[in-house]
């Protein structure tokens, strides 16, 4: 997965075009796979695939195991006979996702499909569902109950539910399962429909010679089925609220740091049962992807722990993580692990040593490494090309064009970097952003990853996420005809020139 000299495109499925307000696992996804194949690109990197809650962030999912129902292809449900031909969710903007308008309309149609399932699904589909429900019961039952209860309580977090439900008292759970049985069963069926469509798309990718890189956030959301179902695995108070939360100290993105708010693991409790929850989580993630990027890998060595009462991340402390104990447990249970370590930010020698001991490739990002690119490119690969994946940017960065524009009008130091880039890559060589993409493709790193926005030369309007900004993220969508024209031809030519074409 991470051993061949290859290239990938970073694009979250929600950003795919289509008529229904959000990218899905339908026709546009299949067209995107064909475009990747035409480019010679053999890796498709996505963000976490879980169901999103408030803020729409895939890094604050309602479950670490479930899939996002909003990705389900409605046309596919019609072909399966689960929706009538005239079932449409309405008209939505084509260039961004309006989650507030889209979700209720989408959920209404998914409910219709789930309710139609017993009478409309063929015997093969019903048998597949029964097998799925049995195979995934270890997380599916808790998630379906949690999600049904969340809807019954107007979307409020589980800590605001009546105490017997919040604390999972057996009698209250039995009554909830009886009272909400139809809603629970609908959610189980919807998860099956997601799983079925995603596996079909994954199979199409494989037949095209493309492997999918998933994303595994180190931490999970507090308001999630995972924390509600397994509070003993997290550092919570008697009411279920975190006593400490995760984040990072002041950094490139924020002068006050990033207070993510995720609960921190009780690592000794995880170790006591052989890291069973983590093994189940990674096994499920590797069912849905061919390899995984571990987001915030450095937290396995030590994580920035912030008292829950603190409003920013400035006051915290580094607390040791599980290190090789967890990675060894995963390897023993699952075999060789196709993992990529997101080792960005404040990286200490101990983090580097952990990554090297685990034998995992790390990451470099052009926007964070531009001075090395200008002064001494070999510094980017001091640990050897086989140990790195090189990106122009990630979902947290501005687009390459947006970043260049900001450098051009920024501080004196930033303007100097822009001037030096212009001197190094004159206009005669083509657009500066493309020359920088070519630099990443030509680097000695085994894997080069280009966000699709950077390949297309899109500006800051196409940025996916701004860390520390609560609103306006995750909404960018690709225009339907954006990949037509010379972008595919240019990428294939660059792939050929840099030795990244397969075979």
JOQUIZI-V595971 format. One record per residue. RES is the residue in one letter. SS is DSSP state (2 for helix, 1 for strand, 0 for the rest). PSI is psi as a letter, one per 20 degrees, with the letter a starting at -180 (NA if undefined). Layout:
BEGIN
RES;SS;PSI  RES;SS;PSI
END
This chain:
BEGIN
X;0;g  X;0;k  X;0;h  X;0;q  X;0;o  X;1;r  X;1;q  X;1;q  X;1;p  X;1;o  X;0;o  X;0;p  X;2;h  X;2;h  X;2;i  X;0;q  X;0;r  X;0;r  X;0;i  X;0;k  X;0;i  X;0;q  X;0;q  X;0;a  X;0;k  X;0;c  X;2;g  X;2;h  X;2;h  X;2;h  X;2;h  X;2;g  X;2;g  X;2;h  X;2;g  X;2;g  X;2;g  X;2;h  X;2;h  X;0;j  X;0;p  X;0;j  X;1;p  X;1;o  X;1;p  X;0;r  X;0;r  X;0;p  X;0;j  X;0;r  X;0;p  X;1;q  X;0;b  X;0;p  X;0;i  X;0;j  X;0;p  X;0;i  X;0;j  X;0;l  X;1;q  X;0;i  X;0;q  X;0;i  X;0;h  X;0;r  X;0;r  X;0;o  X;2;h  X;2;i  X;2;i  X;0;p  X;0;o  X;2;h  X;2;h  X;2;h  X;2;h  X;2;g  X;2;h  X;0;i  X;0;j  X;0;i  X;0;q  X;0;q  X;0;h  X;0;j  X;0;o  X;0;q  X;0;i  X;0;a  X;0;p  X;0;r  X;0;q  X;0;i  X;0;i  X;1;r  X;0;p  X;0;n  X;2;h  X;2;h  X;2;h  X;2;g  X;2;g  X;2;g  X;2;g  X;2;g  X;2;h  X;2;g  X;2;h  X;2;h  X;2;g  X;2;g  X;2;g  X;2;h  X;2;h  X;2;i  X;2;g  X;2;h  X;2;h  X;2;h  X;0;q  X;0;r  X;2;h  X;2;g  X;2;g  X;2;h  X;2;g  X;2;h  X;2;g  X;2;g  X;2;g  X;2;g  X;2;h  X;2;g  X;2;h  X;0;j  X;2;h  X;2;h  X;2;h  X;2;g  X;2;g  X;2;g  X;2;g  X;2;g  X;2;g  X;2;g  X;2;h  X;2;g  X;2;h  X;2;g  X;2;h  X;2;h  X;0;k  X;0;k  X;0;j  X;0;q  X;0;q  X;2;h  X;2;i  X;2;i  X;0;r  X;0;q  X;2;g  X;2;h  X;2;g  X;2;h  X;0;j  X;0;l  X;0;p  X;2;g  X;2;h  X;2;h  X;2;h  X;2;g  X;2;h  X;2;g  X;2;h  X;2;g  X;2;h  X;0;k  X;2;g  X;2;g  X;2;h  X;2;g  X;2;h  X;2;g  X;2;h  X;2;g  X;2;h  X;2;h  X;2;h  X;2;g  X;2;h  X;2;g  X;2;g  X;2;g  X;2;g  X;2;g  X;2;h  X;2;g  X;2;h  X;2;h  X;2;h  X;2;h  X;2;g  X;2;g  X;2;h  X;0;j  X;0;k  X;0;p  X;1;q  X;1;p  X;1;o  X;1;a  X;1;p  X;1;n  X;1;p  X;0;g  X;0;r  X;0;r  X;0;q  X;0;g  X;0;n  X;0;q  X;2;h  X;2;g  X;2;h  X;2;g  X;2;h  X;0;l  X;2;h  X;2;i  X;2;j  X;1;q  X;0;n  X;1;q  X;0;a  X;0;h  X;0;i  X;0;j  X;0;q  X;1;p  X;0;h  X;1;q  X;1;r  X;1;r  X;1;a  X;1;q  X;0;r  X;0;p  X;0;a  X;0;h  X;0;h  X;0;p  X;0;i  X;0;j  X;0;a  X;1;o  X;1;n  X;1;h  X;1;i  X;1;q  X;1;q  X;0;q  X;1;q  X;0;n  X;2;h  X;2;h  X;2;h  X;2;g  X;2;h  X;2;h  X;0;k  X;0;k  X;0;l  X;2;g  X;2;g  X;2;h  X;2;g  X;2;h  X;2;g  X;2;h  X;2;g  X;2;g  X;2;h  X;2;i  X;2;h  X;0;i  X;0;r  X;0;h  X;1;r  X;1;p  X;1;p  X;1;o  X;1;p  X;0;l  X;2;h  X;2;h  X;2;i  X;2;h  X;0;g  X;1;q  X;1;q  X;1;o  X;1;p  X;1;p  X;1;p  X;0;h  X;0;i  X;0;p  X;0;h  X;0;a  X;0;j  X;0;h  X;0;o  X;1;a  X;1;q  X;1;p  X;1;p  X;1;q  X;0;a  X;0;i  X;0;c  X;2;i  X;2;g  X;2;g  X;2;h  X;2;h  X;2;g  X;2;g  X;2;g  X;2;h  X;2;h  X;2;i  X;0;a  X;0;p  X;0;p  X;0;n  X;1;q  X;1;p  X;1;o  X;0;n  X;0;l  X;0;r  X;0;b  X;0;n  X;0;p  X;0;r  X;2;h  X;2;h  X;2;g  X;2;g  X;2;h  X;2;g  X;2;g  X;2;h  X;2;h  X;2;i  X;0;k  X;0;q  X;1;q  X;1;a  X;1;q  X;1;q  X;1;p  X;2;g  X;2;h  X;2;i  X;0;j  X;2;h  X;2;h  X;2;h  X;2;h  X;2;h  X;2;g  X;0;n  X;2;h  X;2;h  X;2;h  X;2;h  X;2;k  X;0;h  X;0;j  X;0;q  X;2;h  X;2;i  X;2;j  X;1;q  X;1;p  X;1;p  X;1;q  X;0;h  X;0;r  X;0;a  X;0;i  X;0;i  X;0;q  X;0;r  X;0;r  X;2;g  X;2;g  X;2;g  X;2;g  X;2;g  X;2;h  X;2;h  X;2;g  X;2;h  X;0;j  X;0;b  X;0;r  X;2;g  X;2;g  X;2;g  X;2;h  X;2;h  X;2;g  X;2;g  X;2;g  X;2;h  X;2;g  X;2;h  X;2;h  X;2;h  X;0;n  X;0;r  X;2;h  X;2;h  X;2;j  X;0;r  X;0;p  X;2;g  X;2;h  X;2;h  X;2;h  X;2;h  X;2;g  X;2;h  X;2;g  X;2;g  X;2;h  X;2;i  X;0;r  X;0;i  X;0;q  X;0;g  X;1;p  X;1;p  X;1;p  X;1;o  X;1;p  X;2;h  X;2;h  X;2;h  X;2;h  X;2;i  X;0;k  X;0;q  X;0;a  X;2;h  X;2;i  X;2;j  X;0;p  X;0;g  X;0;q  X;0;o  X;0;p  X;0;i  X;0;o  X;0;h  X;0;q  X;0;j  X;0;r  X;0;j  X;0;i  X;1;p  X;0;q  X;0;p  X;0;q  X;0;h  X;0;j  X;0;h  X;0;j  X;0;r  X;0;b  X;2;i  X;2;g  X;2;g  X;2;g  X;2;g  X;2;g  X;2;g  X;2;g  X;2;h  X;2;g  X;2;g  X;2;h  X;0;j  X;0;k  X;0;j  X;0;p  X;0;q  X;0;NA
END
